[in-house]
Amino acid sequence: MARLEVNIGGGLKLKNPVMTASGTFGYGLEFQDFVPLNELGGIIVKGTTLKPREGNDYPRMAETAMGMLNCVGLQNKGVDYFCEHIYPELKDIDTCWIVNVSGSSPEDYAECAARIDELENIPAIELNISCPNVHDGGMAFGVTCAGAESVVRAVKERYHKTLIVKLSPNVTDITEIARAVEASGADSVSLINTLMGMAVDIERRRRVLSIGTGGLSGPAIKPVALRMVWQVARAVKIPVIGLGGIMTAKDALEFLMCGASAVQIGTANFIDPAVTIKVRDGINDWLDSHNISSVSEIIGTIS
C-alpha cells in the first residue's frame, strides 16, 4: 500500500489527502452510518459564524445539467453552539477536524476564530472569504487583495493554529489573491469556492433562487478549478488544497498532479455519501498499479 500522508501547512499532516468540503458534509456526524470518519484525511464542518444565521429564504437550491446551484447563505447556530454542543460529540473521533469560519467584518472573523482556537482537538480553521451567497462580508473580502489581507491579518492576531484561506474563483486573477493571503500569514489556501450562476423558471418568468443568483458546484466547474489550482500552485510556496467538481479518484488525481497537496469533495457527497472513502481507495489503487510508493511523488507533476 502506498503512503498517503500529506502536509497541508502549519505543520499539520493528514493521514491521506481526501477531505470533505464545508457545507456538504454537515458536522460529519450525520455521515457516520455511511463513512468511517476516522479513515478520512480531514473533515471540514459547515460554515460557522460568530452569531447564529438563518440563511436565505427558500428556494435556495436548484439542479443544473452538470451540478447544482445553492444560495443557502451560511445558515448555522453560531460558534458558541458549535463549541458547547457539536464539539463534544466529535472531538474524540480520530480525524483532522477543521472549522470553516466566516464573518461580516475582520473583527467578526477574528473573534470567531479565537473561540475555535481554544478547542484542543480542532487543529485548523478554513477562513471563508469567498462565499457568494451572503449580503454582507463573505465574497466581498475575497475579491480584492486588500480585503483578503485585512481578514487574514486580523485572524492571525488571535488564532495560533493552522490557517487555511478559501479563495473565490469570481476574480480576474486568483494568483494575486493567493499571494496576498500568503504574505499575510496564511499557512495554505483552498480553492475553488463556487462560481456565480443563475437558474430561470421560464413558466413563471422569474429567477429560481430566492436571491436570484447562487453558487455553482459539481462536475461543471472542474476544468475551471483545475486551471486555478495549477496556476496558484505555481504562484505560492504554501500548500494548495484543491476542490471543485471532484466525483472520482481520477478527478482527485488530476488535482494532485496540478499541484494540490490534498483535495476536498463536496457536491459528490449528496450523490454518494460514501464517495470520500471510494476516492481514497481509488487513489491508493492507482498508485499501487503504477508502482508509486507515496502520493507525494505525484503532487505538482504537471508542468
NORLIN-V693802 format. One record per residue. RES is the residue in three letters. PSI is psi in degrees with one decimal (999 if undefined). NEAR is the number of other C-alpha atoms within 10 Angstrom. D_FIRST is the distance of its C-alpha to the first C-alpha in Angstrom with 2 decimals. Layout:
res,psi,near,d_first
RES,PSI,NEAR,D_FIRST
RES,PSI,NEAR,D_FIRST
This chain:
res,psi,near,d_first
MET,135.3,11,0.00
ALA,156.5,17,3.79
ARG,127.5,16,6.63
LEU,-0.1,19,8.80
GLU,139.6,17,11.90
VAL,159.1,21,15.09
ASN,126.9,18,18.76
ILE,19.4,25,21.41
GLY,152.1,21,24.46
GLY,23.1,18,26.72
GLY,6.6,9,24.05
LEU,122.0,14,22.24
LYS,143.1,15,18.45
LEU,149.1,18,16.38
LYS,-21.6,17,13.15
ASN,165.8,22,12.19
PRO,10.1,27,14.64
VAL,119.3,29,16.05
MET,168.8,27,19.50
THR,147.4,27,22.57
ALA,140.2,25,25.76
SER,140.8,25,28.95
GLY,-6.1,18,31.46
THR,-1.3,18,29.15
PHE,15.1,21,27.49
GLY,-132.5,16,30.53
TYR,14.1,22,29.80
GLY,-40.1,19,26.50
LEU,-29.6,15,28.21
GLU,-17.5,10,29.50
PHE,7.8,15,26.04
GLN,-30.2,12,25.09
ASP,-12.9,10,25.90
PHE,-27.4,12,23.48
VAL,131.9,18,20.48
PRO,98.6,14,18.93
LEU,-31.9,21,20.06
ASN,-7.1,15,18.13
GLU,-4.0,17,14.79
LEU,151.9,21,16.19
GLY,-39.2,27,16.05
GLY,156.6,26,19.83
ILE,121.2,24,22.90
ILE,113.3,24,26.02
VAL,168.4,23,28.98
LYS,157.7,22,32.03
GLY,134.1,25,34.54
THR,133.6,30,36.63
THR,167.4,25,40.10
LEU,-44.9,23,42.65
LYS,157.5,14,44.93
PRO,148.4,15,44.32
ARG,138.3,14,44.37
GLU,-16.9,11,45.44
GLY,-173.9,15,43.86
ASN,163.7,18,45.67
ASP,158.5,12,47.84
TYR,154.0,12,46.68
PRO,144.0,14,45.78
ARG,17.0,20,42.83
MET,146.8,18,40.23
ALA,134.1,17,40.63
GLU,143.6,11,38.47
THR,174.8,14,38.27
ALA,-36.3,8,37.30
MET,38.9,12,33.82
GLY,-149.4,16,33.34
MET,155.2,20,35.52
LEU,142.5,24,38.06
ASN,149.2,23,38.49
CYS,47.6,25,41.05
VAL,-43.5,22,40.17
GLY,34.4,21,41.32
LEU,40.5,23,39.15
GLN,124.9,16,40.55
ASN,166.6,18,39.65
LYS,8.2,16,41.51
GLY,161.3,16,41.23
VAL,-33.7,23,39.40
ASP,-39.7,17,41.50
TYR,-42.3,15,40.56
PHE,-48.0,18,36.86
CYS,-38.8,15,37.26
GLU,-32.4,10,39.40
HIS,-36.2,11,37.96
ILE,-47.1,14,34.44
TYR,-44.7,17,32.89
PRO,-26.3,12,33.65
GLU,-23.9,13,31.77
LEU,-13.1,17,28.48
LYS,-24.2,15,28.49
ASP,3.5,10,26.69
ILE,127.5,14,23.74
ASP,76.3,14,20.67
THR,176.9,21,19.82
CYS,108.3,23,21.41
TRP,129.3,23,24.82
ILE,134.7,25,26.74
VAL,128.3,25,30.32
ASN,120.0,23,31.73
VAL,132.4,27,35.20
SER,168.5,27,38.17
GLY,174.7,27,41.88
SER,-9.2,17,45.29
SER,161.2,17,45.97
PRO,-35.6,20,44.27
GLU,-39.5,15,45.82
ASP,-48.2,20,44.33
TYR,-47.1,25,40.83
ALA,-42.0,25,41.33
GLU,-42.4,19,42.76
CYS,-44.4,23,40.00
ALA,-38.4,32,37.34
ALA,-35.8,17,39.25
ARG,-36.0,15,39.10
ILE,-32.8,26,35.33
ASP,-27.7,19,35.14
GLU,-10.1,13,36.53
LEU,114.9,13,33.66
GLU,-40.0,8,31.44
ASN,21.9,19,28.23
ILE,98.0,19,28.49
PRO,-3.4,19,27.04
ALA,159.0,26,27.90
ILE,155.2,22,30.17
GLU,115.6,24,30.13
LEU,112.8,29,33.63
ASN,96.0,28,34.80
ILE,24.1,27,37.46
SER,14.4,27,36.89
CYS,122.5,27,37.80
PRO,5.1,26,40.37
ASN,19.3,24,41.69
VAL,150.2,20,43.84
HIS,-25.5,13,47.36
ASP,139.7,12,47.13
GLY,-138.2,22,44.48
GLY,-126.8,23,41.09
MET,-22.5,25,40.80
ALA,-33.4,19,44.06
PHE,-23.2,26,42.35
GLY,-1.4,29,39.50
VAL,-1.7,22,41.65
THR,150.3,17,43.38
CYS,-41.5,16,42.28
ALA,-42.9,13,44.98
GLY,-45.0,20,43.96
ALA,-44.5,25,40.29
GLU,-39.3,24,41.25
SER,-39.0,17,43.69
VAL,-46.4,26,41.15
VAL,-42.9,27,38.44
ARG,-40.4,18,41.06
ALA,-41.5,19,42.53
VAL,-40.6,24,39.22
LYS,-26.7,18,38.23
GLU,-22.1,10,41.43
ARG,-2.7,16,40.44
TYR,135.5,22,36.66
HIS,12.1,15,34.64
LYS,-166.2,19,30.94
THR,128.8,22,28.52
LEU,112.2,25,30.51
ILE,136.0,30,29.00
VAL,124.0,30,31.68
LYS,122.6,26,31.39
LEU,149.4,28,33.26
SER,137.5,27,35.60
PRO,-7.2,21,35.46
ASN,54.1,17,39.19
VAL,166.7,15,40.29
THR,-45.3,10,41.56
ASP,101.8,14,39.09
ILE,-23.1,24,36.01
THR,-30.9,19,35.25
GLU,-42.5,17,38.52
ILE,-41.2,23,37.55
ALA,-44.3,31,34.11
ARG,-34.5,19,35.81
ALA,-44.5,21,38.40
VAL,-30.7,28,36.07
GLU,-46.0,20,34.09
ALA,-25.6,14,37.43
SER,-5.7,17,38.37
GLY,6.3,17,35.42
ALA,140.6,26,32.55
ASP,-24.3,23,29.14
SER,169.2,25,27.43
VAL,148.2,29,28.48
SER,141.8,27,27.27
LEU,145.2,26,28.59
ILE,158.0,27,30.06
ASN,-176.4,27,32.16
THR,154.1,27,34.14
LEU,143.3,22,36.67
MET,132.8,18,40.28
GLY,-179.0,15,41.46
MET,149.8,17,44.14
ALA,148.8,18,44.94
VAL,134.7,14,48.46
ASP,105.8,10,50.24
ILE,-22.5,9,52.74
GLU,-38.2,6,54.83
ARG,-9.0,8,55.46
ARG,51.9,8,55.40
ARG,165.8,11,53.40
ARG,146.5,14,49.97
VAL,-47.4,21,47.57
LEU,149.1,23,46.05
SER,-33.3,16,48.31
ILE,9.0,19,48.16
GLY,-54.8,16,48.14
THR,165.7,20,44.91
GLY,-178.5,28,41.31
GLY,126.4,19,37.79
LEU,127.8,28,36.03
SER,174.0,27,32.32
GLY,-174.4,22,30.00
PRO,-28.7,19,29.04
ALA,-29.6,18,32.38
ILE,-2.3,20,31.57
LYS,-45.0,20,28.18
PRO,-37.4,12,29.78
VAL,-44.1,14,31.83
ALA,-43.1,24,28.96
LEU,-45.7,25,26.88
ARG,-43.3,12,29.97
MET,-38.4,20,30.65
VAL,-44.5,30,27.16
TRP,-43.3,23,27.30
GLN,-46.8,17,30.80
VAL,-38.9,27,30.15
ALA,-29.4,22,27.05
ARG,-12.6,15,29.39
ALA,-22.8,14,32.20
VAL,163.6,19,30.81
LYS,-14.2,12,28.90
ILE,159.7,21,27.44
PRO,150.4,23,24.14
VAL,134.9,32,24.49
ILE,124.9,28,23.07
GLY,140.2,32,23.44
LEU,158.1,30,24.77
GLY,93.5,32,27.14
GLY,17.6,28,26.67
ILE,119.1,30,22.89
MET,-23.3,22,22.54
THR,171.2,17,19.29
ALA,-36.2,22,15.88
LYS,-45.4,14,17.83
ASP,-46.5,19,20.33
ALA,-41.2,27,17.92
LEU,-36.4,23,16.43
GLU,-43.2,21,20.09
PHE,-42.7,29,20.86
LEU,-43.2,28,18.08
MET,-27.5,21,19.34
CYS,-4.3,26,22.84
GLY,-1.4,26,22.19
ALA,134.4,29,21.00
SER,-22.3,28,18.77
ALA,169.2,29,18.17
VAL,158.0,27,19.63
GLN,139.4,26,21.85
ILE,128.0,26,22.41
GLY,-90.8,24,26.04
THR,-32.8,24,28.22
ALA,-25.5,23,25.47
ASN,-27.9,18,25.42
PHE,-23.3,11,28.95
ILE,-44.0,10,28.00
ASP,104.1,12,24.86
PRO,-11.2,18,24.36
ALA,11.8,17,20.75
VAL,-33.9,22,19.84
THR,-44.8,28,17.91
ILE,-37.2,20,15.19
LYS,-38.7,17,15.22
VAL,-44.4,22,14.89
ARG,-47.7,21,11.92
ASP,-36.1,14,10.10
GLY,-38.5,17,11.68
ILE,-47.0,24,10.58
ASN,-43.6,21,6.83
ASP,-41.0,15,8.09
TRP,-43.1,16,10.37
LEU,-44.9,21,8.34
ASP,-41.7,15,6.48
SER,-19.7,10,10.08
HIS,13.4,8,11.59
ASN,41.0,11,9.79
ILE,125.5,16,9.43
SER,-20.0,14,7.54
SER,140.6,17,8.89
VAL,-26.4,23,10.67
SER,-21.0,20,13.75
GLU,-19.0,13,14.20
ILE,-7.2,18,15.38
ILE,124.0,19,17.55
GLY,26.7,19,21.17
THR,-6.4,12,20.85
ILE,119.2,12,23.66
SER,999,8,26.84
